Amino acid sequence: MNEHLFFREQLLAWFAQHHRPLPWKGERDPYKIWLSEIILQQTRVEQGLPYYHRFTARYPTVHHLANAPEDEVLKLWEGLGYYARARNLHFTAKYISDQLKGKFPDTFANIRALKGVGDYTAAAIASFAFDLPHAVLDGNVYRVLARYFGNETPIDTPHAKKEFAALAQQLLDPARPGDYNQAIMDFGATHCTPQQPKCPSCPLQNHCVALRTRRVSTLPAKSRTLEKKDRFFLYLVPQFQGDTFVRKRTDKDIWQNLWEFPMLELPALPKNIEEELSSMIPKGGSVRFSRPYRQTLTHRVVTAIFCEIDFPENTPSDTFDRAPFEGCTRIPKTNLKKNIAMPRIIDQYLRESALSLSLF
């Protein structure tokens, strides 16, 4: 039997017996398929599943999502991270609702042209919603193909994408593109896993080059290790007459349009934080400090300390018109978790009530 045909048939046979029952599987509504794919970008299924349920319940159609305020969408997204996905989701919903009158694009090229949609997502939507013969290529697919064919091309190189994409397209079942794409992704996610793959029960084991040559643990290959930059944030949490102060982040980064406390970025965490803040502590006021919090992002590691500063009742109101509080919005502390979306590192701090704040 042809090697490619064997691979395809064994994978589809495995899928018939072992596929994961998920709400978007078998779905034909391109809006819901698109929604699930955006949620699952860089997110585990187990983490993304409740968000899919929340979004489809709150926004059952693309028009509902398009008409929602951005802050509401970001708040519903809170905890998933990579907030650019949520902003692109909202932008694209408005485009489809307003410019396309709610009709989702039905060709690969037009799907690919949507903001926030790459080759993988476009192929997934095209095959699942419209039965178009476009193969997906994600981390699971790279791993399965690299191991089965013994391909040592580092997957983090530009050449690898072209090479693996061509192979994936050759293997695709043109009669069942959606089933095949779902099969290879499920197989990589649950069977041919990064650690401790289930090789003894693998239907492909007799033909798997990596298993035969004892390279399962080293494939897929990568050419480099990503270096992460350290950043140090000192968040100020003002307490004044039962209120605190926050501002919307306008920097064009992954936290754009999220809310945060006034913040000082430092080259390193100071040994004596009280000395660093001495000029900001009002007469008759007090300050308390949290433990360090860390959040690892794609290109950086953020370490943050939260400083709760109590301002006396007689503090002049114009105090908060000056740095570092300028540009802030004054809100009741009880509204912090109810109405605004914040970066995960701040959300973690609030959830732990690290400074005994009454926030809930």
Contacts in CASP RR format, 6 or more apart in sequence:
PFRMAT RR
TARGET T0000
AUTHOR 0000-0000-0000
METHOD contacts of the structure
MODEL  1
MNEHLFFREQLLAWFAQHHRPLPWKGERDPYKIWLSEIILQQTRVEQGLP
YYHRFTARYPTVHHLANAPEDEVLKLWEGLGYYARARNLHFTAKYISDQL
KGKFPDTFANIRALKGVGDYTAAAIASFAFDLPHAVLDGNVYRVLARYFG
NETPIDTPHAKKEFAALAQQLLDPARPGDYNQAIMDFGATHCTPQQPKCP
SCPLQNHCVALRTRRVSTLPAKSRTLEKKDRFFLYLVPQFQGDTFVRKRT
DKDIWQNLWEFPMLELPALPKNIEEELSSMIPKGGSVRFSRPYRQTLTHR
VVTAIFCEIDFPENTPSDTFDRAPFEGCTRIPKTNLKKNIAMPRIIDQYL
RESALSLSLF
1 9 0 8 1.000
3 207 0 8 1.000
4 170 0 8 1.000
4 171 0 8 1.000
6 207 0 8 1.000
7 148 0 8 1.000
7 171 0 8 1.000
7 204 0 8 1.000
7 207 0 8 1.000
8 171 0 8 1.000
8 172 0 8 1.000
8 173 0 8 1.000
8 180 0 8 1.000
10 203 0 8 1.000
10 204 0 8 1.000
11 180 0 8 1.000
11 183 0 8 1.000
11 184 0 8 1.000
11 187 0 8 1.000
11 203 0 8 1.000
11 204 0 8 1.000
12 173 0 8 1.000
12 176 0 8 1.000
12 179 0 8 1.000
12 180 0 8 1.000
12 183 0 8 1.000
13 203 0 8 1.000
14 183 0 8 1.000
14 187 0 8 1.000
14 191 0 8 1.000
14 203 0 8 1.000
15 179 0 8 1.000
15 182 0 8 1.000
15 183 0 8 1.000
15 186 0 8 1.000
15 187 0 8 1.000
18 186 0 8 1.000
18 190 0 8 1.000
18 191 0 8 1.000
19 25 0 8 1.000
19 182 0 8 1.000
19 183 0 8 1.000
19 186 0 8 1.000
20 45 0 8 1.000
20 186 0 8 1.000
20 189 0 8 1.000
20 190 0 8 1.000
22 45 0 8 1.000
22 49 0 8 1.000
23 36 0 8 1.000
23 49 0 8 1.000
23 52 0 8 1.000
23 53 0 8 1.000
23 56 0 8 1.000
24 32 0 8 1.000
24 33 0 8 1.000
24 35 0 8 1.000
24 36 0 8 1.000
24 52 0 8 1.000
24 128 0 8 1.000
25 182 0 8 1.000
26 128 0 8 1.000
27 33 0 8 1.000
27 36 0 8 1.000
27 128 0 8 1.000
27 129 0 8 1.000
28 129 0 8 1.000
29 129 0 8 1.000
30 104 0 8 1.000
30 106 0 8 1.000
30 125 0 8 1.000
30 129 0 8 1.000
30 130 0 8 1.000
31 61 0 8 1.000
31 62 0 8 1.000
31 96 0 8 1.000
31 104 0 8 1.000
32 56 0 8 1.000
33 124 0 8 1.000
33 125 0 8 1.000
33 128 0 8 1.000
33 129 0 8 1.000
34 92 0 8 1.000
34 104 0 8 1.000
34 114 0 8 1.000
34 117 0 8 1.000
34 121 0 8 1.000
34 125 0 8 1.000
35 52 0 8 1.000
35 55 0 8 1.000
35 56 0 8 1.000
35 65 0 8 1.000
35 89 0 8 1.000
36 52 0 8 1.000
37 121 0 8 1.000
37 124 0 8 1.000
37 125 0 8 1.000
38 85 0 8 1.000
38 88 0 8 1.000
38 89 0 8 1.000
38 116 0 8 1.000
38 121 0 8 1.000
39 48 0 8 1.000
39 51 0 8 1.000
39 52 0 8 1.000
39 55 0 8 1.000
39 80 0 8 1.000
39 85 0 8 1.000
40 48 0 8 1.000
41 82 0 8 1.000
41 85 0 8 1.000
41 121 0 8 1.000
42 82 0 8 1.000
43 80 0 8 1.000
43 82 0 8 1.000
45 189 0 8 1.000
47 80 0 8 1.000
48 80 0 8 1.000
51 76 0 8 1.000
51 77 0 8 1.000
51 80 0 8 1.000
54 76 0 8 1.000
55 65 0 8 1.000
55 76 0 8 1.000
58 64 0 8 1.000
58 68 0 8 1.000
58 76 0 8 1.000
59 65 0 8 1.000
59 68 0 8 1.000
59 93 0 8 1.000
62 93 0 8 1.000
62 96 0 8 1.000
62 97 0 8 1.000
62 102 0 8 1.000
62 104 0 8 1.000
63 97 0 8 1.000
63 102 0 8 1.000
65 73 0 8 1.000
65 89 0 8 1.000
65 90 0 8 1.000
65 93 0 8 1.000
65 97 0 8 1.000
66 90 0 8 1.000
66 93 0 8 1.000
66 94 0 8 1.000
66 96 0 8 1.000
66 97 0 8 1.000
66 98 0 8 1.000
67 97 0 8 1.000
68 90 0 8 1.000
70 87 0 8 1.000
70 90 0 8 1.000
70 257 0 8 1.000
71 257 0 8 1.000
71 339 0 8 1.000
71 340 0 8 1.000
71 341 0 8 1.000
73 86 0 8 1.000
73 89 0 8 1.000
73 90 0 8 1.000
74 83 0 8 1.000
74 86 0 8 1.000
74 87 0 8 1.000
74 257 0 8 1.000
74 258 0 8 1.000
74 341 0 8 1.000
75 339 0 8 1.000
75 340 0 8 1.000
75 341 0 8 1.000
77 83 0 8 1.000
77 85 0 8 1.000
77 86 0 8 1.000
77 341 0 8 1.000
78 341 0 8 1.000
78 342 0 8 1.000
78 347 0 8 1.000
79 344 0 8 1.000
79 347 0 8 1.000
80 86 0 8 1.000
81 254 0 8 1.000
81 344 0 8 1.000
82 254 0 8 1.000
83 254 0 8 1.000
83 255 0 8 1.000
83 256 0 8 1.000
83 257 0 8 1.000
83 258 0 8 1.000
83 341 0 8 1.000
84 116 0 8 1.000
84 254 0 8 1.000
84 256 0 8 1.000
85 116 0 8 1.000
87 256 0 8 1.000
87 257 0 8 1.000
88 115 0 8 1.000
88 116 0 8 1.000
89 116 0 8 1.000
91 115 0 8 1.000
92 114 0 8 1.000
92 115 0 8 1.000
92 116 0 8 1.000
92 117 0 8 1.000
95 114 0 8 1.000
95 115 0 8 1.000
96 102 0 8 1.000
96 103 0 8 1.000
96 104 0 8 1.000
96 105 0 8 1.000
96 114 0 8 1.000
104 111 0 8 1.000
104 129 0 8 1.000
105 111 0 8 1.000
105 113 0 8 1.000
105 114 0 8 1.000
106 129 0 8 1.000
106 130 0 8 1.000
107 126 0 8 1.000
107 132 0 8 1.000
108 122 0 8 1.000
108 123 0 8 1.000
108 126 0 8 1.000
108 132 0 8 1.000
108 134 0 8 1.000
111 117 0 8 1.000
111 121 0 8 1.000
111 122 0 8 1.000
111 125 0 8 1.000
111 126 0 8 1.000
112 118 0 8 1.000
112 119 0 8 1.000
112 122 0 8 1.000
114 122 0 8 1.000
117 125 0 8 1.000
119 137 0 8 1.000
119 165 0 8 1.000
120 136 0 8 1.000
120 137 0 8 1.000
120 138 0 8 1.000
122 134 0 8 1.000
123 134 0 8 1.000
123 135 0 8 1.000
123 136 0 8 1.000
123 137 0 8 1.000
123 181 0 8 1.000
124 136 0 8 1.000
124 181 0 8 1.000
126 132 0 8 1.000
126 134 0 8 1.000
127 133 0 8 1.000
127 134 0 8 1.000
127 135 0 8 1.000
127 136 0 8 1.000
127 177 0 8 1.000
127 178 0 8 1.000
127 180 0 8 1.000
127 181 0 8 1.000
128 178 0 8 1.000
128 181 0 8 1.000
128 182 0 8 1.000
131 177 0 8 1.000
131 178 0 8 1.000
132 177 0 8 1.000
133 172 0 8 1.000
133 174 0 8 1.000
133 177 0 8 1.000
134 169 0 8 1.000
134 172 0 8 1.000
134 177 0 8 1.000
135 141 0 8 1.000
135 165 0 8 1.000
135 168 0 8 1.000
135 169 0 8 1.000
135 171 0 8 1.000
135 172 0 8 1.000
135 177 0 8 1.000
135 180 0 8 1.000
135 181 0 8 1.000
136 168 0 8 1.000
136 181 0 8 1.000
136 184 0 8 1.000
136 185 0 8 1.000
137 161 0 8 1.000
137 164 0 8 1.000
137 165 0 8 1.000
137 168 0 8 1.000
138 185 0 8 1.000
139 155 0 8 1.000
140 184 0 8 1.000
140 185 0 8 1.000
140 187 0 8 1.000
140 188 0 8 1.000
140 189 0 8 1.000
140 192 0 8 1.000
141 164 0 8 1.000
141 168 0 8 1.000
141 184 0 8 1.000
141 185 0 8 1.000
141 188 0 8 1.000
142 155 0 8 1.000
142 160 0 8 1.000
142 164 0 8 1.000
142 220 0 8 1.000
143 188 0 8 1.000
143 192 0 8 1.000
143 194 0 8 1.000
143 219 0 8 1.000
143 220 0 8 1.000
144 184 0 8 1.000
144 187 0 8 1.000
144 188 0 8 1.000
144 192 0 8 1.000
145 151 0 8 1.000
145 164 0 8 1.000
145 167 0 8 1.000
145 168 0 8 1.000
145 171 0 8 1.000
146 152 0 8 1.000
146 153 0 8 1.000
146 155 0 8 1.000
146 164 0 8 1.000
146 210 0 8 1.000
146 219 0 8 1.000
146 220 0 8 1.000
146 221 0 8 1.000
147 192 0 8 1.000
147 197 0 8 1.000
147 208 0 8 1.000
147 209 0 8 1.000
147 210 0 8 1.000
147 211 0 8 1.000
147 215 0 8 1.000
147 216 0 8 1.000
147 219 0 8 1.000
147 220 0 8 1.000
148 204 0 8 1.000
148 207 0 8 1.000
148 208 0 8 1.000
148 209 0 8 1.000
148 210 0 8 1.000
149 167 0 8 1.000
149 209 0 8 1.000
150 209 0 8 1.000
150 210 0 8 1.000
150 213 0 8 1.000
150 215 0 8 1.000
150 219 0 8 1.000
151 163 0 8 1.000
151 164 0 8 1.000
151 167 0 8 1.000
151 219 0 8 1.000
151 220 0 8 1.000
152 219 0 8 1.000
152 221 0 8 1.000
153 159 0 8 1.000
153 160 0 8 1.000
153 163 0 8 1.000
153 164 0 8 1.000
153 221 0 8 1.000
154 160 0 8 1.000
154 220 0 8 1.000
154 221 0 8 1.000
154 222 0 8 1.000
154 223 0 8 1.000
154 224 0 8 1.000
155 164 0 8 1.000
155 220 0 8 1.000
155 221 0 8 1.000
155 222 0 8 1.000
156 222 0 8 1.000
156 223 0 8 1.000
156 224 0 8 1.000
157 223 0 8 1.000
168 184 0 8 1.000
171 180 0 8 1.000
171 184 0 8 1.000
172 180 0 8 1.000
172 181 0 8 1.000
173 179 0 8 1.000
173 180 0 8 1.000
191 197 0 8 1.000
191 198 0 8 1.000
191 202 0 8 1.000
192 198 0 8 1.000
192 202 0 8 1.000
197 216 0 8 1.000
199 205 0 8 1.000
199 208 0 8 1.000
199 211 0 8 1.000
199 216 0 8 1.000
202 208 0 8 1.000
202 211 0 8 1.000
205 211 0 8 1.000
208 216 0 8 1.000
209 215 0 8 1.000
210 216 0 8 1.000
210 219 0 8 1.000
226 298 0 8 1.000
226 299 0 8 1.000
228 296 0 8 1.000
228 297 0 8 1.000
228 299 0 8 1.000
228 300 0 8 1.000
228 301 0 8 1.000
229 299 0 8 1.000
229 300 0 8 1.000
229 301 0 8 1.000
230 300 0 8 1.000
230 301 0 8 1.000
230 303 0 8 1.000
231 265 0 8 1.000
231 300 0 8 1.000
231 301 0 8 1.000
231 302 0 8 1.000
231 303 0 8 1.000
232 265 0 8 1.000
232 266 0 8 1.000
232 267 0 8 1.000
232 268 0 8 1.000
232 269 0 8 1.000
232 302 0 8 1.000
232 303 0 8 1.000
232 304 0 8 1.000
233 263 0 8 1.000
233 264 0 8 1.000
233 265 0 8 1.000
233 266 0 8 1.000
233 302 0 8 1.000
233 303 0 8 1.000
233 304 0 8 1.000
233 305 0 8 1.000
233 345 0 8 1.000
234 263 0 8 1.000
234 264 0 8 1.000
234 265 0 8 1.000
234 266 0 8 1.000
234 269 0 8 1.000
234 273 0 8 1.000
234 276 0 8 1.000
234 277 0 8 1.000
234 304 0 8 1.000
234 305 0 8 1.000
234 307 0 8 1.000
235 260 0 8 1.000
235 261 0 8 1.000
235 262 0 8 1.000
235 263 0 8 1.000
235 304 0 8 1.000
235 305 0 8 1.000
235 306 0 8 1.000
235 307 0 8 1.000
235 346 0 8 1.000
235 349 0 8 1.000
236 261 0 8 1.000
236 262 0 8 1.000
236 263 0 8 1.000
236 264 0 8 1.000
236 277 0 8 1.000
236 280 0 8 1.000
236 307 0 8 1.000
236 309 0 8 1.000
236 324 0 8 1.000
236 325 0 8 1.000
237 244 0 8 1.000
237 261 0 8 1.000
237 306 0 8 1.000
237 307 0 8 1.000
237 308 0 8 1.000
237 309 0 8 1.000
237 355 0 8 1.000
237 357 0 8 1.000
238 244 0 8 1.000
238 245 0 8 1.000
238 261 0 8 1.000
238 262 0 8 1.000
238 309 0 8 1.000
238 311 0 8 1.000
238 320 0 8 1.000
238 325 0 8 1.000
239 308 0 8 1.000
239 309 0 8 1.000
239 310 0 8 1.000
239 311 0 8 1.000
239 333 0 8 1.000
240 311 0 8 1.000
240 315 0 8 1.000
240 320 0 8 1.000
240 330 0 8 1.000
241 313 0 8 1.000
242 332 0 8 1.000
242 333 0 8 1.000
243 330 0 8 1.000
243 331 0 8 1.000
243 332 0 8 1.000
243 333 0 8 1.000
244 261 0 8 1.000
244 330 0 8 1.000
244 331 0 8 1.000
244 332 0 8 1.000
244 333 0 8 1.000
244 336 0 8 1.000
245 261 0 8 1.000
245 262 0 8 1.000
245 320 0 8 1.000
245 325 0 8 1.000
245 328 0 8 1.000
245 329 0 8 1.000
245 330 0 8 1.000
245 331 0 8 1.000
246 259 0 8 1.000
246 260 0 8 1.000
246 261 0 8 1.000
246 328 0 8 1.000
246 329 0 8 1.000
246 331 0 8 1.000
246 336 0 8 1.000
246 340 0 8 1.000
246 342 0 8 1.000
247 259 0 8 1.000
247 260 0 8 1.000
247 262 0 8 1.000
247 327 0 8 1.000
247 328 0 8 1.000
247 329 0 8 1.000
248 257 0 8 1.000
248 258 0 8 1.000
248 259 0 8 1.000
248 329 0 8 1.000
249 255 0 8 1.000
249 256 0 8 1.000
249 257 0 8 1.000
249 258 0 8 1.000
249 259 0 8 1.000
249 260 0 8 1.000
249 343 0 8 1.000
250 256 0 8 1.000
250 257 0 8 1.000
254 297 0 8 1.000
255 343 0 8 1.000
258 341 0 8 1.000
258 342 0 8 1.000
258 343 0 8 1.000
259 340 0 8 1.000
259 341 0 8 1.000
259 342 0 8 1.000
260 342 0 8 1.000
260 343 0 8 1.000
260 346 0 8 1.000
261 306 0 8 1.000
261 346 0 8 1.000
262 324 0 8 1.000
262 325 0 8 1.000
262 328 0 8 1.000
263 324 0 8 1.000
264 276 0 8 1.000
264 324 0 8 1.000
266 276 0 8 1.000
269 292 0 8 1.000
269 303 0 8 1.000
269 305 0 8 1.000
270 276 0 8 1.000
273 289 0 8 1.000
273 305 0 8 1.000
273 307 0 8 1.000
274 281 0 8 1.000
274 287 0 8 1.000
277 287 0 8 1.000
277 307 0 8 1.000
277 309 0 8 1.000
280 309 0 8 1.000
280 324 0 8 1.000
281 287 0 8 1.000
281 309 0 8 1.000
282 309 0 8 1.000
282 311 0 8 1.000
282 312 0 8 1.000
282 315 0 8 1.000
282 319 0 8 1.000
283 312 0 8 1.000
284 312 0 8 1.000
285 309 0 8 1.000
285 310 0 8 1.000
285 311 0 8 1.000
285 312 0 8 1.000
286 309 0 8 1.000
286 310 0 8 1.000
287 307 0 8 1.000
287 308 0 8 1.000
287 309 0 8 1.000
287 310 0 8 1.000
288 307 0 8 1.000
288 308 0 8 1.000
288 355 0 8 1.000
289 305 0 8 1.000
289 306 0 8 1.000
289 307 0 8 1.000
289 308 0 8 1.000
289 355 0 8 1.000
290 305 0 8 1.000
290 306 0 8 1.000
290 307 0 8 1.000
290 308 0 8 1.000
290 349 0 8 1.000
290 354 0 8 1.000
290 355 0 8 1.000
291 305 0 8 1.000
291 354 0 8 1.000
292 303 0 8 1.000
292 304 0 8 1.000
292 305 0 8 1.000
293 303 0 8 1.000
293 304 0 8 1.000
293 305 0 8 1.000
293 306 0 8 1.000
293 345 0 8 1.000
293 348 0 8 1.000
293 349 0 8 1.000
294 301 0 8 1.000
294 302 0 8 1.000
294 303 0 8 1.000
294 304 0 8 1.000
294 345 0 8 1.000
295 301 0 8 1.000
295 302 0 8 1.000
295 304 0 8 1.000
295 343 0 8 1.000
295 344 0 8 1.000
295 345 0 8 1.000
295 348 0 8 1.000
296 302 0 8 1.000
302 345 0 8 1.000
304 345 0 8 1.000
304 346 0 8 1.000
304 349 0 8 1.000
306 346 0 8 1.000
306 349 0 8 1.000
306 354 0 8 1.000
306 355 0 8 1.000
308 355 0 8 1.000
308 357 0 8 1.000
311 319 0 8 1.000
319 325 0 8 1.000
320 326 0 8 1.000
320 328 0 8 1.000
320 330 0 8 1.000
331 340 0 8 1.000
333 357 0 8 1.000
333 358 0 8 1.000
333 359 0 8 1.000
334 358 0 8 1.000
334 359 0 8 1.000
334 360 0 8 1.000
336 342 0 8 1.000
336 350 0 8 1.000
336 359 0 8 1.000
337 350 0 8 1.000
337 359 0 8 1.000
337 360 0 8 1.000
342 350 0 8 1.000
350 357 0 8 1.000
350 359 0 8 1.000
353 359 0 8 1.000
353 360 0 8 1.000
END
